[in-house]
Each structure stands twice: as C-alpha cells, then as structure tokens.
Amino acid sequence: MAITAATKLSDFSGFLNREQSEAIFSKAAQQSVVQQLARRVPLGIAGQAIPVVTGKVQAGWVAEGAQKPASSGSMALKTIDPKKIAAIAVVSKEVVRANPGGYMDEIRPQIAEAFATSFDSAAFHGTSSPFATNLDTGSTAQELTGTTPAVTALYDDFNTALRTLLNAGKDPNGFAFDRKLEPEFNAQKDSSGRPLWTESPFTERAPAIRQGRVLGYDAFMGTGVKGAAAPFGYFGDWTQVAWGAIGEISYSVSTEATVTINGVLTSLWENNLVAILAEAEYGFLVNDPAAFVRFINAV
C-alpha cells in the first residue's frame, strides 16, 4: 500500500486505551456546618434528657436587722431523640468488579455528604425534618442591606444583629454563613478598613468548610446553609443548640435483598445486583431559638 501520510497514534484509537486517573474533579465532601458550631451531646438509643435552667437564684441587699431575701432556682428537662437517616445505592456486580472511574470509591463520601446536607436542611430550615425544632422557627429575621447578590453593608447589618441579641439579653458566640456570601465578604471591610472576614489559621476541617472570624466571633461558611430560598446565615448563641449521634454512619452490603427500583420491588440476587445500605441516627435540639438572628435578603 502506498504511503499517503505518516502513521499517527490516532490511527490506533480503537487499540489504545486511555489511562484512567482518580476522580480528581469530584467535590470535597461537604460536612455539616451546624455540627461545627453546636454542642455534641452523648446520645443513647432511648434519647437524652437535657437539664435546662428556667429560673436562677437571685440575691438582694439587706439592711441592718432586716430579713434576708430568699429565692430558688428551677430547672426543666428537654429531650433529644435519635432519628434515622438512610440511603441505598444499587449497582451491578460488573460495576463493583470493574470500578469504572473509581465509582465505588466515591460512594461513601457521596453518602456522607448527602447525610450532612439533609441534617443541615433539617436543623436550619426544618426541611423534611423529623426534629421538633429548627433555627428558622423562632429566630429574629434581619434583612441584609442591598438586593441579592449585591448586599452592600454587611458590617452594619451584623452589628445591628449583635445589638438586637444583646438588647434581648442573649449571649451570641458564632456565625454560620452560606458560601453565596463569600464574594460579598471578600469585597467588604469593617469600620477600620480591615477585611470583614478574618481567616483562621490552618485547621483540620474539611476543605468544603471555611473557618474564620467576623466581628471577633467564630464563623463558619459552607455550602447548603441557605438551601433553596432560605436565610443566608445565622448569628447567635450556639450553646443553645445541641446535637448527638448514635455511633457513626454504618454501612452494609447485600446481594440477596430486595430493593424498590423505579417503583418495582426488585430481587438483587435474580438481577445480579449489589446494594450498599448506609444508616445513621442523629438527634437535634434548639433550646432557645430567640437567641439567634437569621439573615435574609430580597431575591
């Protein structure tokens, strides 16, 4: 055969297979922002009863020969109960064996992210929530100056929220923000001309969560705080929020169970499928939602 052009690798495209890399473009697993700020309490299978102070002992000045004042404190119990969250992934045995694109290695972090997203949506907004309380219900709404996405006076807005909480006798200690506010933070400064967001030193937290300080208070910024059409962030006393978990996320694998696929109960064994079941049990409680301000903005 006469030579018409030099032989190139493209001439062998059907014979040369591309080397496969790890999944370098997959997003860092999202962690729960709520769980970074709120207190974790031990949680048993029957739940946990948390003592809450409802009245404090008071002191008074006493004149010479006068009766000393008597008072008493009071407490109540609030309960935090475990609620189950679960996910099932179904793949063929061929996928398990070949692990194309490292798909099987990605399942666990994807499930962990799904659990964190669901937990935060329930804790912040009460979305599909099994919990009796959430941070949207009972907190004070603070309108951000400007129209989304160009909010224009974050320092003043946050200081107004601080004044609101202090005037109500609350003791705020931290912020939680959605990453949609990140560019606004980068563009704004405090009253002294310093960056409004002060970056914290390196921590071991997940890359998906940014940690810093705002107005001198701890602040965490992550994906999923806002949700679909909910507040951009929260400021308040996070000692009034508690969460717990019974152990960690548990995983189990089955090739013989039946799973509902596309509305039909399907035998894994008969169809040569593998199911990965992940389960966890979380509890969540907001003791005093009035100890929080939520930042909203017209869209």
C-alpha positions in Angstrom: 0.0 0.0 0.0 1.4 3.4 -0.9 2.2 5.8 1.9 0.0 8.8 1.9 0.8 10.2 5.4 2.9 9.4 8.4 1.3 6.9 10.8 -0.2 8.6 13.9 -1.5 7.4 17.2 -5.0 8.5 16.2 -4.9 5.7 13.6 -4.8 3.3 16.5 -7.6 4.9 18.6 -9.5 1.6 18.8 -6.4 -0.2 20.1 -5.0 2.2 22.6 -7.0 2.6 25.8 -6.7 5.9 27.8 -5.1 5.5 31.3 -7.6 6.2 34.0 -6.9 8.7 36.7 -8.5 9.0 40.1 -11.7 11.1 40.3 -9.8 14.4 40.6 -12.8 16.6 39.7 -15.1 15.3 42.4 -16.1 17.9 45.0 -14.8 17.8 48.6 -17.2 16.0 50.8 -19.5 18.6 52.5 -19.6 18.5 56.2 -22.4 19.8 58.4 -22.0 23.5 59.4 -24.4 23.1 62.3 -22.2 20.3 63.7 -19.2 22.6 63.7 -20.8 25.2 66.0 -23.4 23.3 68.1 -22.5 21.2 71.1 -22.4 17.4 70.7 -24.1 15.5 73.5 -23.9 11.8 74.2 -27.0 10.1 72.6 -28.3 6.7 73.6 -30.8 4.5 71.8 -33.6 5.9 74.0 -32.5 9.5 73.5 -31.2 12.0 76.0 -32.8 14.3 78.6 -31.0 17.6 78.9 -31.5 19.8 82.1 -32.4 23.4 81.2 -32.2 26.2 83.7 -35.6 28.0 83.7 -35.1 30.2 86.8 -32.0 31.5 88.7 -31.3 32.2 92.3 -31.4 36.0 93.0 -29.5 38.0 95.6 -30.6 41.2 97.3 -29.1 43.9 99.6 -30.0 43.6 103.2 -30.4 46.5 105.7 -29.2 46.1 109.2 -31.6 43.9 111.2 -33.7 43.3 108.1 -34.8 39.9 106.7 -32.6 38.3 104.1 -34.3 37.6 100.8 -35.0 34.0 99.8 -35.2 32.7 96.3 -34.9 29.4 94.4 -33.7 28.3 91.0 -35.6 26.0 88.7 -34.8 23.5 86.0 -36.7 21.6 83.4 -35.8 18.7 81.2 -35.8 18.8 77.4 -35.4 15.7 75.3 -33.3 15.0 72.2 -34.4 11.8 70.4 -32.5 9.9 67.8 -33.9 9.9 64.2 -32.8 7.6 61.5 -31.5 8.7 58.1 -30.6 6.2 55.4 -29.6 5.8 51.8 -29.3 2.8 49.4 -27.1 2.7 46.3 -27.7 -0.2 43.9 -25.1 -1.2 41.3 -24.4 -4.2 39.1 -21.8 -6.8 40.1 -19.9 -5.8 37.0 -19.6 -2.2 38.2 -18.3 -3.5 41.6 -15.7 -5.6 39.8 -14.6 -3.1 37.2 -15.0 0.0 39.4 -15.1 2.4 36.4 -13.8 5.8 37.1 -13.3 4.8 40.8 -17.1 5.0 41.1 -17.2 2.6 44.1 -14.6 4.7 45.9 -16.8 7.7 45.6 -20.0 6.2 47.1 -19.0 6.5 50.7 -18.1 10.2 50.6 -21.2 10.9 48.5 -23.4 9.3 51.1 -21.6 11.2 53.9 -22.2 14.5 52.0 -25.9 13.6 51.4 -26.3 13.0 55.2 -24.7 16.3 56.1 -26.9 18.2 53.6 -30.0 16.6 54.9 -29.0 17.2 58.5 -28.3 20.9 57.9 -31.5 21.4 55.9 -33.5 20.0 58.8 -31.6 21.8 61.5 -31.6 25.2 59.8 -34.9 25.2 58.0 -36.9 22.2 59.1 -36.9 20.8 55.6 -38.3 17.3 55.6 -37.3 17.3 59.3 -38.0 14.6 61.9 -36.8 17.1 64.6 -39.2 19.1 66.7 -37.1 22.3 66.5 -35.1 24.2 63.9 -33.2 27.6 63.7 -35.7 29.3 61.3 -38.6 28.9 63.7 -38.5 31.4 66.5 -35.3 33.3 65.4 -35.3 37.0 64.5 -35.1 37.9 60.8 -32.5 40.6 59.9 -32.7 42.0 56.4 -29.4 42.4 54.6 -28.9 45.8 53.0 -29.0 45.7 49.2 -30.5 43.3 46.8 -29.1 39.8 46.1 -26.4 39.2 45.2 -25.1 42.7 45.8 -25.5 43.1 49.5 -23.8 46.3 50.4 -23.4 46.8 54.2 -22.6 43.5 55.9 -20.7 45.1 58.7 -23.6 47.4 59.7 -26.1 44.6 59.3 -24.1 42.2 61.5 -23.6 44.9 64.1 -27.4 45.5 64.1 -27.9 41.8 64.7 -25.4 41.9 67.6 -27.3 44.9 69.1 -30.6 43.0 68.7 -29.3 40.0 70.6 -27.6 41.9 73.3 -30.6 44.0 74.0 -32.7 40.8 74.3 -30.3 39.6 77.0 -28.7 36.9 74.7 -25.1 35.9 74.5 -24.1 35.4 70.8 -20.9 33.5 70.1 -20.8 32.5 66.5 -21.9 32.9 62.9 -22.9 30.3 60.2 -22.9 31.5 56.6 -23.7 30.1 53.2 -20.9 30.3 50.6 -23.1 32.5 48.4 -22.0 35.4 50.7 -18.3 34.6 50.3 -17.7 37.1 47.4 -19.5 39.8 49.4 -17.2 39.2 52.4 -14.2 39.5 50.1 -15.3 42.9 48.9 -16.2 44.5 52.2 -14.3 45.8 55.2 -15.0 46.7 58.8 -15.2 50.3 60.2 -11.4 50.4 60.5 -10.8 49.3 56.9 -9.7 45.8 57.7 -11.2 42.7 55.9 -14.6 41.9 57.4 -13.8 38.2 57.3 -10.6 37.3 59.2 -9.2 33.9 58.1 -8.5 31.4 60.8 -5.1 29.6 60.9 -5.0 26.2 59.3 -7.3 23.6 60.8 -8.1 20.0 60.1 -11.6 20.8 59.0 -13.0 19.7 55.6 -12.0 21.9 52.7 -15.7 22.4 52.0 -16.0 24.5 55.2 -14.2 27.8 55.5 -13.4 28.9 59.1 -12.7 32.5 60.2 -13.9 35.3 62.5 -16.4 38.0 61.9 -16.7 40.9 64.4 -14.4 38.9 66.6 -16.7 35.9 66.7 -16.1 32.4 65.3 -17.6 32.0 61.9 -18.1 29.0 59.6 -19.0 29.2 55.9 -20.2 26.2 53.9 -22.5 25.0 51.1 -26.1 24.3 52.0 -26.7 26.8 54.8 -29.1 28.8 52.5 -30.9 26.0 50.9 -33.3 26.8 48.1 -34.8 30.1 49.3 -33.8 30.4 53.0 -31.6 32.7 55.1 -28.0 33.4 54.0 -26.7 32.9 57.5 -27.2 32.9 61.3 -25.7 34.6 64.3 -26.4 33.6 67.8 -25.7 31.6 71.0 -24.7 28.1 69.8 -24.7 26.8 73.4 -28.4 26.8 72.9 -28.2 24.2 70.2 -27.3 20.5 70.8 -26.9 17.5 68.5 -26.0 13.9 69.0 -25.4 10.7 67.1 -25.5 7.1 68.0 -22.2 5.9 66.7 -21.2 6.9 63.2 -22.5 6.1 59.7 -22.9 2.3 59.4 -22.7 0.5 56.0 -23.9 -2.9 54.9 -23.8 -4.7 51.6 -26.2 -7.3 50.2 -26.6 -9.3 47.1 -29.7 -11.1 48.2 -32.1 -8.5 49.5 -35.0 -6.9 47.5 -34.9 -3.2 46.7 -37.5 -0.9 45.2 -36.1 0.3 41.9 -38.3 2.6 39.7 -41.3 1.8 41.9 -40.8 -2.0 41.5 -39.6 -4.4 44.2 -36.5 -6.0 42.6 -34.5 -9.0 43.6 -30.8 -8.3 43.8 -29.9 -12.0 43.5 -32.1 -12.5 40.5 -30.7 -9.5 38.7 -27.0 -9.8 39.6 -27.1 -6.6 41.6 -25.4 -5.3 44.7 -26.9 -2.9 47.2 -25.0 -0.7 49.6 -27.1 0.5 52.6 -25.9 3.4 54.8 -27.7 4.4 58.0 -27.1 6.9 60.8 -29.1 8.1 63.8 -29.0 11.8 64.7 -30.7 13.9 67.3 -31.1 17.7 67.3 -32.5 20.3 69.6 -32.7 24.1 69.7 -33.4 25.2 73.3 -33.8 28.9 72.7 -34.4 30.0 69.0 -34.8 33.6 70.2 -31.0 33.5 70.8 -30.5 33.7 67.0 -30.8 36.2 64.2 -31.2 34.8 60.7 -30.0 37.0 57.8 -32.5 37.2 54.9 -32.4 39.2 51.7 -34.8 40.1 48.9 -34.2 38.0 45.8 
